């Protein structure tokens, strides 16, 4: 299956269960696996309009992440998946949101996969 992967996209968010944690902006990382609605077997013709513009996707993810405070990275991942499926020509998306909050762990991450129709 054809796919595009964006790895370790750095975004900024006000996120956390406690008010104090949400007050300060935090850096997160987002990984995306995008499965286009149309495969590349046909006449792609080197035309970005016939695939998924990953630059536009990355800008939308940055804007959406910064748009409002959230308590849970799970909520952010769900909103990103739903928005990506609704706005871009995608059949399926996997979203990983990585947070750097625990001193004794490299990161905490949530992973979810959604297919058009179930997001």
N, C-alpha and C positions, 0 to 999 in steps of 0.2 A: 504494500500500500504506500502510495506517495505521501510524503510528509515534510514539513519544515520544522526545524527545532531552533528555538531561541534559548540560549543557555546563560544563566547568571545575569539576567537583566537587572540592573541596579535601579531601585525605586525608593521613594521616600514616602513614609506614611506616619500618621498619628494613630497608633494601634496599641492596644493593651487592655487587660481586664480592669486595672486600677486607673483612677483619674490621673494620678501623678505620671504614670507610664504613658498615658495617651497625650499628656500635655506637651511632651517633647517629640520632635520629629525623629524617626528611626529609619535606618537604612535596612531594606529587605532585599532579597533576591527572588526573582521569579524566573522559572523555567517554563517554557511552553512547547508543546508538541501539537502542531496544527496539521490536520488532515483535510486537504482541500475537497470541496464538494465535487469538483471535476478533476479527474486524474490528468497526468501529463502525457499519456500515451497518444492523444490526438494531436491536433495541429496547434501546439503551444506557440510556435512562431516567434520565440524570443520576446514575447509581449507580456509585460508585467500585468496588464489588465486581465490576462487569462490565467493568472495564478493568484496567490495571496501576497500582498505587498507587506512584507514583514517590518519595514520601517514604519508604515502607518499603524500597524498592529502595536509595535513597541511604544509609539507615542501615545496611543489610546490607553494602553496599560498604565503608563506613567501618570497620565492625567486622571484616570479613574482611581488609581491607588491614592493619589493625593487629594481627591475631591472632598473627602469627609472622614472624620474619625470613625474607627471601628474598634470593637472590643476583641474580636477573634480573627486570627489569620484564616480560619476555616470560612468565615463569612466572606472575607476578601476573595478567597479562591473560588467560592461559589459564584460570587458576583462577576468575577472576571470570566469564568467559563460561560456563564449565561450571556454576558455581553458580547463575548467573542463569537459565539454561535449565532447570535442575533444580528450582528453588524457586518460580519465578514463571510465570504463564501466558503464556509467550513462544514464538513460532515461530522468531524469529531475533534475534540480538544482535550489535551491533558495539561493541567495547571499544577505547578509546584510552587508553593510560597515558602520561603526560607527566612527564618527570623533568628537573630543572633542575640539571645537574651540570657541563656544559662552560662554561668562562668565555667562550668565543668563539662560543657558540650560544645562542639564546633558550631552546631545550629540545631534548631527545631524546625521541622518542615511538615507541611500537609501536602498530600498528593490526591488529586481527584481527576477522573476522566468522565467526560460527558459526551454524548452523541446527540446530534440534532434531533429534537423531539422529546428528549428526556431532561433537558436543562430548564 
